Amino acid sequence: MRVHLVGGFLGSGKTTAIIAAAKQLIAEGQRVGIVTNDQGKYLVDTGFFQLSDLPTVEVSGGCFCCNYDDLDARLDQLATSATPDVIFAESVGSCADLVATVIKPMLELRMLEFTPASLSVFTDSRLLRLRLLGEPMPFNEDVCYIFDKQIEESGLLVVNKIDLLTPQRYEDLNLLIAQHYPAKAVLFQNSLAPGSAANWLRRLSKKGTGPLPTRSLDIDYQRYGAGEARLAWLDQTLTIELAGRSGRQALQQLIEEFLAALQAQPAAIGHVKFLAQSSGGGSCKLSFPTLPETGWQERIPDLPGERIDLLINARVEMEADALQALFAAVLQRSGLDIHSEGSQSFHPGQPNPTHRIS
């Protein structure tokens, strides 16, 4: 079973690309499994993969590197339940150092049962451009340290969302990447465009392009941990009773008010994700990364029925208690009939890998 590890910073478009690639492989007759990963326990991406009818297991409560034994167990579970030919394992967006803590242990401890085949690291082209130009980033430098280390470690750097760049900025970014990473395998893409999944899959299977790095990262774990600790995690499940109201309008209102409250802080967003399922059978996932993307309102379907079950994941650079209080205030001001089913807010702890092979 080939395991494609997929990393990259929060909001870089990993999940969208994996779903497109998985659907293409399935259409070609291959069996595909997914492993999701997060510091929390209510994960939008897991639900979204399951809604897409993809066999999915989850490593929660920490990153792959700090939960290697759980990753091992989930791979066994997936092998038994779905017998996949290909597995995509998507690491949490604040995770780095996957070569030393996942790839090398898998090669040495697993032998050939699960074969790590690649490490793709996704990045938002707009954030990468800012970083390479030396312009101010939305995040603290300790958070940016994680961003930098993810890119440094990549076997294949997937520069995503290029449709959001002007032609001149796209051309400039090409030159910057060639200057900063002259030996790195790079793929420019828009994961929403037809053919992007095929291009990515071709690069993953192509020999001699270095999709599986084997050099362990030189990384300062104290600074890595400091970067993670600056990010607040908020996970919440809730139910909106519509009582004849439009589900679409209720969801749009709640999202707009939450995003406006974050902007008023101001607070740098890693990502904010919503997974909505209505009692009438409608569903949608909406994701909001660091830099704004327009047109999301048009992607909300009708959401028929009397109730919406909503899962929210927010990763924001601010205090966790403040983030939870901010969202609670948004819910109270909304005027919607909302019942909270479960909630947690926290800062990730200091990373402590199960294995680290230099």
N, C-alpha and C positions, 0 to 999 in steps of 0.2 A: 504494500500500500504506500503510495507516494504522498508525502505530507508537504504541502506548500504553506510555509509560515508567511503571514501577512502582518506587517507592522506599519507604524506611521502615527503621526500626531493626531490628536482629537480633531474630528471634523474634516479629515483629509479625503474621505470618500471610499474607505476600504470596503464597507459592507455592500455598497451599490455595485462595486466592481466584482466582488465575490459572487453575488447573486447572478449577475449576468454571465460570468464564467461558468458557474455551476449549471445553469440552464443550458448553455451551449454543450457542455460535456454530456449532460443527460440526453440531449437530442442526438448526440453521436453514439449513444448506447452505453455510456460509462455510468457507473454508480458513484455518487458523490456524497460525502459527509462533511459536516461543519462542526468546528469547535469554536465557541465564543468565549470571551474572557473579560472579566471586569473586577474592580475592587468591591463593588456592591453586590446585592443579591436580586435586585429587580432590574432586569436588563432588556431594554427595548430591542436590541439587535437579535437576541434569542427569539423573542416573540415574532419578529419580522421574518426571520429565516423559517420559522415553523409555519407561518402564514403562507409562505411561498412553497410549502410542501417539501422542504429540504430536511433530511435527517440531521438533527442538531443536538449537541450536548454542550454543557456549560461548565467552565471553570470559574467559580466566583470566589469572592472574599480575598482577592489578591491577584497579582500578575502571574503569568506562566512560570516565570523564573522562581518565584517564591512559593509556588504551588505545583512543583514539578510532579510530585507523586499523584496529585489529583489529576493533572494532565494525563499522566500515564494510565490512570484508571479510566478516565473518560475515553481515551483512545481505544482501550479494550472494550468498553461498553459500545462504542460506535462500531467497532469491528464485528461484534457479535450481533448487534441489532440491524445493521445496514450493509455489512460486508462491502464497504466502498472500495473502489479502485483508486480514488483520489480523495484526499482530505484537505480542506482549507482550514487552517488554524489562525484565527484573527486575534492578535494580542491587544490588550487594553491600550488606549492611545497615549498613556503616560509611561509606557514600558520601553526599556532599552536593554542592551547587553544580552540579546537572544542567542548569539553564537556560543558564548561561554556557558550559558545557563540552561539552554534548551537543545540547540543543535548538537553540540559536542556530547552532552550526556545521552542524547537519544542515539547517536552513532555508537557510543561505547557501551551503553547499558542495554539498548534495545536490539543491537546488532542489525539484522536485515528485516525484522518484522514490520517496523514502520520506518520507511526510508525518507529522511528529510531531503527534499528535492530542491528547495529554493527558499530565499528570504527576500520578498518584495517589501520595500518601504514606500508608502504613499506619502505625498506631501501636496498641500495646496500651493499651486504655482504662484499665487499672489503673495503668500507668506514667505515662500522661498526667495522670491525676487527681493522683497524688503530686506531679508536677512543678508543676502549676498551683496546687496548695495550698501549695507551698513546703516540703513535707515531705522528709525525707531520701530520696535515691535510692540504689539499690544500687551505682551507679557513681561514679567520680571526676568532678569537675566538668568536666574536659576532655572526657571521654566524653559527658557530658550536653550539652556544647556542640554536638556533632554532632547529637544527638537534637533539640535546640532548632532548629538551622538546617534540618534536614530538614522539620520542621513549618512553619517560617516560609516555606519555598520552595514548598510544595505548591500545586498548582492545585486539587486535590480532596483534602481531608484525610479519610481513611477511618479512623474510630475503631472499631477491631475488638475482638472478644472481649467485647462488651457483656453476653453471657450470664453472664460471670464477675463482674459487678457486682451488688450488691444494688439493689433499686428505688430506695432513697434515694440511694445513691452514683451511680447512673445519672442521677437528676434533678439532683444536685449538679454532676456533670460537664457536663451540658447548660448550666447557668448559668455555670460557669467558662469554658467555651469561648466562649460568647456575650460574656463580659466581655473575654477576652484576644484573641479573633480575631473581632471583630464583622463583618468584611467577607469572611471566608473561607467558601468552599463546603465543607460538612461532610456526611459520610455516616456514620451510626451503623449498625454491622452486626455480625453473627456469621457469619463466612464458612462455617461448617459448616451453617447453617440453610438449608432449602429457600427459594428465592426471593432469596437474598442476591446471587447472581451476576447475576440479572436486574436487580435494583435498581442495582447498580454499573454494569452495561452501559448502562442507561438514562441514568445521570448522565454517563457518558463521551460519549454521543452527543447530549446535550441542549445546545442552543445557549444562550449567555448566562450560563452558570454558571461560567465561567472555569476549565475543566479544563486549559488549556494556559497556564501563566504565561509572561510574556515579560520580566519584570524580573529582571535579574541580581542574585544574592544578594550582600549585603555580608558578606563572610566573612574571617576572619583565618586564613590558611593555616598559620601556625605553630601556632596553637592547635588547628586541625583536625588537623594532623599529630600533635601531641602526644596528642590523644585517641585516634587510631588506634593510636599506638605503645604505649598502655597495654594494648591487647587482644592476647592471644596467640591464634594460629591453630594448631590441631592437626588434621591430616588423616591418616587412616590407613585402609588396606585390609588386611583379614586374613581368614583362613579358620579356622573352628571345625570340627574333626573330631568328630562326635558319638558315633561308636562305640556306637550303640544308645541314647544318651541322648535325651531330649526336646529338640527344637530350641527349642521355645517356652520351656521352663524354663531352658535354657542362655543364651538371649538375655536373658531377664528378669533372671537372676542377674548377668550382666555389666553390664547397665545400672544395676541397683540399686547395685552396688558402686562403679561410677564416679561416680554422682551423690552417693553417701554420702561418697566421698573428697573431692569438690569442696566439699561442704557443710562438711566438717570443717576446711577451710583457714582461714577461709571465703573463697570466691572468687566474685565476681559473674559469673553466666553471661549471655553475650549470647544464644547458643543452643548446644545440643548436639543433633546429629541423627544418626540411625542409619538406614541403608538395608540391609535384610537380604534375601537371596535364597537359598532352600534348594535343594539338588540335587533335591529331590522336586517342585519347582515352586511352592512358596509364597514369598511376598514381603510385606514391610511396610516402611513408613517411620514412624519415631517421632521427634517433635521435642519438645525441652524448652527453653522460653524462660526469661527472667529470673525471673519469678514462677511458683511451682508451679501445675501443673494436674493434677487427680486423674483416675483411671480409665484411665491409659495401659496398665496391665497387661492389661485386657480387650481392647485393640486388637491384641494380638499373636496372630496365627493359629497353627495347628499347626506350620508349617514342617517338613513331612515330608522324609525323606531322611537321608543320612549326613553331609552337610556343609552349612554355612552360609557364604556369602560375605558379608562385612560391610564396609560403608563408614561411617566415622565422621568427622563434622565437629564440632569443638568450638571455640567462640569465647568466651574467658574472660578476665576482667581479672586477670592474673597473669603471671609471667615464663614465656616460651615453654619454656625448658629445664625449668622446674619442672613445667609442665603435661605435657610429654612423659614426664618421669620418673614423675609421679603415675600416668599411664595405664599405663605399663609395669609399675609395681608392682601395679596392679589386675589386669592380665593374668596376672602371675606368681602372685598369691595365689588366683586364681579356681579353679585346679585343672582348668581346661579345656584340651583339646589345641588350642592356638592357634598358627597360623603367620602371621607378618606378611608381607604382600606388598609393602607400600610405606608410607612414612611421611614426613611433613615437619612441622616446627614452626617458627614464626617470628613476628616482629612486622611489620606492614605498614610500608613505608618512607614517607618524606615524600611526600605527594601532589604531583604535578607534571603538570598537565593538558597535553594535546597542543595544545588550542586553548582560549582563554578570551576570550569576546567580552562586553565590559561593556555 
